[in-house]
Amino acid sequence: YHGLNCSEVECFGLLSNDSNVCSTHGSCILPSVCSCDSEHVGPECQYPICYGVPSNESSTCSGHGNCTFPNTCVCEEFWHTDNCSLHECFGILANESSVCSTFGSCESPNNCSCDYGYHGRNCSEVECFGILSNDSSVCSTHGSCILPDTCSCDSEHVGPECQYPICYGEAFNLATTCSGHGTCDSPDTCTCNAGYHGLNCSEVECFGLLSNDSNVCSTHGSCILPSVC
């Protein structure tokens, strides 16, 4: 106690009538005993409170920032909101629908947990049948991987993996492809069985003449199978 009438109390080296006593955030009520305002705590009222948590506690500002003034957090990199409670992944907040390319969840800063079939740091790569969408061999090199195990094929191929060429409007794996008499090796390219000819293997050969030749079968019949009139 100090003063002519011993009316001034001392708190941590400052008298109660000093404007700086108790860090300017409280009143010195007993020797080295401060009564702090509602926004500060600590022996000398030196710790501001941010959203109910004093600045000297590890959980202040959600554990991801510094409480510099009452309810004023300075967040660490990649953390946001007033209380530093929300992180980001590659520039997008974790609670936004577009985070992780909309195909995953932002578990921690710049750490996406991707949905099934999606890969990459930002879940931007799709997988089709074990091959990523940015691989030149995806969808048998004849299409684009647009969803997990879903290929969008070019106009000349069909099949789950775009693996079947189309010959004259029919897929490689159909019984009627190449008129049923050949193999569709590549788009509109048939390899005909013995005795069959034409782009689509639609012409039959009988004794050296094709079925569309007016002289086939000596002009007296139809060539119905190879060398069968």
Phi, psi and chi 1 to 4 in degrees:
 res  aa     phi    psi   chi1   chi2   chi3   chi4
   1 TYR       -  149.3  -70.8   91.7      -      -
   2 HIS  -144.5  177.7  -59.4  -91.8      -      -
   3 GLY    96.9  161.6      -      -      -      -
   4 LEU   -55.9  -36.1  -65.3  174.6      -      -
   5 ASN  -108.8   13.9 -163.2   25.1      -      -
   6 CYS    56.3   34.4  -57.0      -      -      -
   7 SER   -94.7   -9.8   58.3      -      -      -
   8 GLU   -99.8  130.6  -60.5  -58.0  -31.5      -
   9 VAL   -97.0  148.8 -165.5      -      -      -
  10 GLU  -107.3  129.9  179.8 -175.7  -21.9      -
  11 CYS  -124.2  111.0  -80.3      -      -      -
  12 PHE    52.3   45.9  -53.2  100.5      -      -
  13 GLY    87.4   -1.6      -      -      -      -
  14 LEU  -121.5  142.8  -65.5  175.4      -      -
  15 LEU   -80.1  156.5  -64.1 -176.3      -      -
  16 SER   -62.3  -21.4   54.3      -      -      -
  17 ASN   -93.0    6.7   62.9  -10.0      -      -
  18 ASP   -85.5  132.8 -170.1  -48.7      -      -
  19 SER   -64.8  -18.7   60.1      -      -      -
  20 ASN   -93.1   -0.1  -65.9  -46.4      -      -
  21 VAL   -62.9  147.2   74.1      -      -      -
  22 CYS    53.8   38.8  -61.9      -      -      -
  23 SER    58.6   23.3  -53.4      -      -      -
  24 THR    69.8    8.7   74.5      -      -      -
  25 HIS  -118.8   22.4  -55.9  -54.3      -      -
  26 GLY  -174.8 -171.6      -      -      -      -
  27 SER  -120.6  140.8  -58.4      -      -      -
  28 CYS   -85.3  108.6 -179.3      -      -      -
  29 ILE  -103.9  -23.1   56.4  174.5      -      -
  30 LEU  -146.2  163.5  -68.0  171.4      -      -
  31 PRO   -52.9  119.4  -28.8   36.5      -      -
  32 SER    55.2   34.1  -66.8      -      -      -
  33 VAL  -129.5  111.1  176.2      -      -      -
  34 CYS   -99.3  142.6  -71.4      -      -      -
  35 SER  -105.0  108.0  175.8      -      -      -
  36 CYS   -84.1  156.9  -56.0      -      -      -
  37 ASP   -71.8  176.9   61.7   31.1      -      -
  38 SER   -71.8   -9.4   61.0      -      -      -
  39 GLU  -106.6    3.8  -64.1  179.5  -37.0      -
  40 HIS  -140.1  154.0  -65.2   81.0      -      -
  41 VAL  -139.3  179.6  -66.6      -      -      -
  42 GLY   107.7  158.2      -      -      -      -
  43 PRO   -53.7  -37.0  -24.2   33.6      -      -
  44 GLU  -110.4   18.0  -59.3  179.7   51.2      -
  45 CYS    58.3   33.2  -54.0      -      -      -
  46 GLN   -88.7   -8.1   72.0  -91.0   44.3      -
  47 TYR  -108.4  115.4  -59.4  124.6      -      -
  48 PRO   -69.5  157.3   25.8  -32.8      -      -
  49 ILE  -107.9  129.4  -61.3  171.8      -      -
  50 CYS  -115.8  112.3  -80.5      -      -      -
  51 TYR    51.7   45.4  -53.7   98.9      -      -
  52 GLY    88.8   -3.5      -      -      -      -
  53 VAL  -121.2  124.6 -177.6      -      -      -
  54 PRO   -63.5  153.0  -22.2   33.8      -      -
  55 SER   -67.2  -19.0   62.2      -      -      -
  56 ASN   -89.6    2.8   62.2  -33.9      -      -
  57 GLU   -96.2  146.4  -66.0 -170.3   12.2      -
  58 SER   -65.1  -23.7   60.6      -      -      -
  59 SER   -89.1    2.0   59.5      -      -      -
  60 THR   -63.1  145.9 -167.7      -      -      -
  61 CYS    52.3   41.6  -62.6      -      -      -
  62 SER    59.4   16.5  -54.4      -      -      -
  63 GLY    79.9    7.7      -      -      -      -
  64 HIS  -128.3   28.9  -56.6  -62.5      -      -
  65 GLY  -173.6 -178.6      -      -      -      -
  66 ASN  -114.0  133.4  -65.3  -43.0      -      -
  67 CYS   -87.3  102.2  177.9      -      -      -
  68 THR   -93.4  -30.4   54.7      -      -      -
  69 PHE  -142.8  166.3  -63.8   99.6      -      -
  70 PRO   -53.3  126.5  -28.8   36.6      -      -
  71 ASN    53.1   33.7  -69.6  -17.9      -      -
  72 THR  -131.4  103.0  -57.6      -      -      -
  73 CYS   -99.6  139.4  -70.5      -      -      -
  74 VAL  -105.4  107.5  176.3      -      -      -
  75 CYS   -79.3  150.9  -60.4      -      -      -
  76 GLU   -67.8  165.6  -62.4  170.9   -6.0      -
  77 GLU   -59.2  138.6 -173.0  178.6   12.6      -
  78 PHE    80.4    1.6  -52.9  124.3      -      -
  79 TRP  -115.2  144.6  -68.4   89.3      -      -
  80 HIS  -140.5 -178.1  -56.3  -89.6      -      -
  81 THR    79.0  165.5   71.4      -      -      -
  82 ASP   -55.3  -35.5  -68.0  -17.3      -      -
  83 ASN  -103.8   11.2 -162.1   22.4      -      -
  84 CYS    56.8   34.5  -53.2      -      -      -
  85 SER   -95.3   -6.4   58.9      -      -      -
  86 LEU  -123.6  126.5 -170.4   61.8      -      -
  87 HIS   -98.3  175.2   53.2  -84.6      -      -
  88 GLU  -126.6  157.0   68.5  169.5   67.4      -
  89 CYS  -125.5  111.4  -83.5      -      -      -
  90 PHE    53.6   47.2  -52.3  102.4      -      -
  91 GLY    86.7    0.5      -      -      -      -
  92 ILE  -121.7  133.0  -60.1  175.3      -      -
  93 LEU   -65.3  148.3  -65.2 -178.6      -      -
  94 ALA   -62.0  -24.7      -      -      -      -
  95 ASN   -94.6    7.1   63.7  -16.6      -      -
  96 GLU   -89.8  143.9  -67.2 -171.4   15.6      -
  97 SER   -64.6  -23.9   60.9      -      -      -
  98 SER   -88.3    0.6   59.3      -      -      -
  99 VAL   -64.5  147.9   74.3      -      -      -
 100 CYS    52.9   40.9  -61.2      -      -      -
 101 SER    59.8   21.6  -54.7      -      -      -
 102 THR    70.6    4.1   74.4      -      -      -
 103 PHE  -117.5   31.4  -58.9  120.2      -      -
 104 GLY  -175.8 -177.7      -      -      -      -
 105 SER  -121.6  143.5   56.5      -      -      -
 106 CYS   -86.9  100.5 -179.2      -      -      -
 107 GLU   -80.0  -34.4  -59.5  -64.8  -31.5      -
 108 SER  -157.7  171.6   57.8      -      -      -
 109 PRO   -51.1  123.0  -30.0   37.3      -      -
 110 ASN    55.6   33.3  -68.2  -16.7      -      -
 111 ASN  -132.0   98.1  178.0   29.1      -      -
 112 CYS   -92.3  138.0  -71.2      -      -      -
 113 SER  -103.3  109.2  176.2      -      -      -
 114 CYS   -81.8  149.2  -58.4      -      -      -
 115 ASP   -67.5  165.8  -62.7  -19.4      -      -
 116 TYR   -56.1  132.0  171.2   79.7      -      -
 117 GLY    88.9   -1.2      -      -      -      -
 118 TYR  -118.6  145.8  -70.0   90.0      -      -
 119 HIS  -142.6  178.2  -58.7  -91.7      -      -
 120 GLY    96.3  160.7      -      -      -      -
 121 ARG   -56.4  -35.8  -65.7 -179.3   65.0 -155.4
 122 ASN  -111.2   17.9 -159.9   23.1      -      -
 123 CYS    58.2   32.0  -54.9      -      -      -
 124 SER   -93.2   -8.7   57.6      -      -      -
 125 GLU  -104.3  130.9  -60.3  -58.1  -30.1      -
 126 VAL   -97.2  148.8 -163.3      -      -      -
 127 GLU  -109.0  129.6  178.8 -174.9  -22.2      -
 128 CYS  -121.7  112.4  -81.5      -      -      -
 129 PHE    52.5   45.9  -52.2  100.4      -      -
 130 GLY    84.2    2.4      -      -      -      -
 131 ILE  -124.2  133.3  -59.1  174.8      -      -
 132 LEU   -75.0  154.1  -64.5 -175.5      -      -
 133 SER   -63.7  -22.0   55.0      -      -      -
 134 ASN   -92.1    6.8   61.7  -10.6      -      -
 135 ASP   -88.6  132.0 -169.5  -50.6      -      -
 136 SER   -62.9  -19.4   60.8      -      -      -
 137 SER   -92.0    2.3   63.2      -      -      -
 138 VAL   -63.1  147.5   74.7      -      -      -
 139 CYS    52.9   40.8  -61.1      -      -      -
 140 SER    58.7   22.9  -53.2      -      -      -
 141 THR    69.5    9.4   73.4      -      -      -
 142 HIS  -118.3   22.1  -55.8  -55.9      -      -
 143 GLY  -174.2 -172.6      -      -      -      -
 144 SER  -120.0  141.8  -57.5      -      -      -
 145 CYS   -86.9  107.7 -179.9      -      -      -
 146 ILE  -102.8  -24.2   56.3  173.5      -      -
 147 LEU  -146.6  164.5  -68.0  171.5      -      -
 148 PRO   -53.2  124.0  -29.2   37.3      -      -
 149 ASP    54.9   33.8  -67.8  -20.5      -      -
 150 THR  -132.6  107.5  -58.0      -      -      -
 151 CYS   -97.5  140.9  -71.1      -      -      -
 152 SER  -103.8  106.9  175.4      -      -      -
 153 CYS   -82.7  155.5  -56.3      -      -      -
 154 ASP   -71.3  176.4   62.0   30.8      -      -
 155 SER   -71.8   -9.1   60.7      -      -      -
 156 GLU  -107.2    4.0  -63.4 -179.7  -37.9      -
 157 HIS  -140.9  154.0  -66.4   82.7      -      -
 158 VAL  -138.5  179.7  -66.8      -      -      -
 159 GLY   107.3  158.0      -      -      -      -
 160 PRO   -53.5  -37.9  -23.4   32.7      -      -
 161 GLU  -109.9   19.2  -59.3 -179.9   51.2      -
 162 CYS    57.5   33.8  -54.3      -      -      -
 163 GLN   -89.7   -8.5   70.8  -90.8   44.8      -
 164 TYR  -107.3  120.0  -59.5  129.9      -      -
 165 PRO   -72.2  158.3   26.0  -32.8      -      -
 166 ILE  -107.8  128.7  -62.6  172.4      -      -
 167 CYS  -115.9  111.2  -81.4      -      -      -
 168 TYR    53.8   47.2  -54.9  100.5      -      -
 169 GLY    88.7   -2.5      -      -      -      -
 170 GLU  -125.2  140.0  -65.3 -172.6  -45.3      -
 171 ALA   -72.5  153.3      -      -      -      -
 172 PHE   -49.3  -38.5  157.9   92.2      -      -
 173 ASN   -91.2    8.0   58.2  -25.5      -      -
 174 LEU   -89.1  148.0  -63.5  179.3      -      -
 175 ALA   -65.9  -25.6      -      -      -      -
 176 THR   -91.4   -2.2   53.7      -      -      -
 177 THR   -61.5  141.7  -57.4      -      -      -
 178 CYS    54.3   42.1  -62.6      -      -      -
 179 SER    59.5   16.4  -55.0      -      -      -
 180 GLY    78.2    7.9      -      -      -      -
 181 HIS  -125.9   28.0  -55.6  -57.8      -      -
 182 GLY  -172.6 -174.6      -      -      -      -
 183 THR  -120.1  133.0  -57.6      -      -      -
 184 CYS   -84.7  100.7 -180.0      -      -      -
 185 ASP   -85.2  -30.7  -64.5  -38.7      -      -
 186 SER  -157.2  168.5   59.1      -      -      -
 187 PRO   -49.8  124.3  -29.5   36.9      -      -
 188 ASP    54.2   33.2  -70.9  -15.1      -      -
 189 THR  -132.1  102.1  -57.4      -      -      -
 190 CYS   -98.2  139.7  -69.1      -      -      -
 191 THR  -104.7  110.3  -62.6      -      -      -
 192 CYS   -80.8  149.1  -59.2      -      -      -
 193 ASN   -68.9  163.6  -60.5  -25.5      -      -
 194 ALA   -58.3  132.1      -      -      -      -
 195 GLY    92.4   -1.6      -      -      -      -
 196 TYR  -122.0  146.7  -69.9   91.1      -      -
 197 HIS  -143.3  177.7  -59.3  -91.4      -      -
 198 GLY    96.7  160.5      -      -      -      -
 199 LEU   -55.4  -36.6  -66.5  175.6      -      -
 200 ASN  -110.8   17.1 -160.9   21.5      -      -
 201 CYS    58.7   32.4  -54.0      -      -      -
 202 SER   -92.0  -10.0   58.5      -      -      -
 203 GLU  -102.3  133.0  -60.2  -58.1  -31.3      -
 204 VAL   -98.9  148.3 -164.2      -      -      -
 205 GLU  -107.6  128.3  179.4 -174.8  -21.1      -
 206 CYS  -123.2  109.7  -79.9      -      -      -
 207 PHE    53.6   46.5  -52.2  103.4      -      -
 208 GLY    87.7   -3.1      -      -      -      -
 209 LEU  -120.0  143.0  -65.5  175.9      -      -
 210 LEU   -80.9  156.3  -64.2 -176.2      -      -
 211 SER   -62.3  -19.9   53.9      -      -      -
 212 ASN   -94.8    7.1   62.4  -11.0      -      -
 213 ASP   -85.4  132.0 -169.1  -50.3      -      -
 214 SER   -64.0  -18.4   60.1      -      -      -
 215 ASN   -95.9    0.8  -64.8  -48.2      -      -
 216 VAL   -62.3  146.7   73.7      -      -      -
 217 CYS    53.4   38.1  -62.4      -      -      -
 218 SER    57.9   25.8  -55.7      -      -      -
 219 THR    68.7    9.4   73.1      -      -      -
 220 HIS  -117.9   20.8  -55.9  -54.1      -      -
 221 GLY  -174.2 -174.5      -      -      -      -
 222 SER  -117.8  141.7  -59.4      -      -      -
 223 CYS   -85.7  108.6 -179.9      -      -      -
 224 ILE  -103.0  -24.9   57.0  174.0      -      -
 225 LEU  -144.7  163.5  -68.3  171.8      -      -
 226 PRO   -52.3  118.1  -29.4   37.2      -      -
 227 SER    58.3   31.4  -65.6      -      -      -
 228 VAL  -128.6  109.8  175.6      -      -      -
 229 CYS   -95.9      -  -71.7      -      -      -
